């Protein structure tokens, strides 16, 4: 990716936000795949992933609204 094209970085950031939130939901709601984690560990890891996705969204939203 080139830093000369900020739109590519913006879309990549949005893609990563989607990846983190979907991964968090998948970890929380699909216990069969993560059988090696106990219930509270699976939920905690899922919440951390979703929270990080929300944090990234807030950061990216503030960054691009300040620039526009």
Order of alpha helices (4+ residues) and beta strands (2+ residues): alpha-alpha
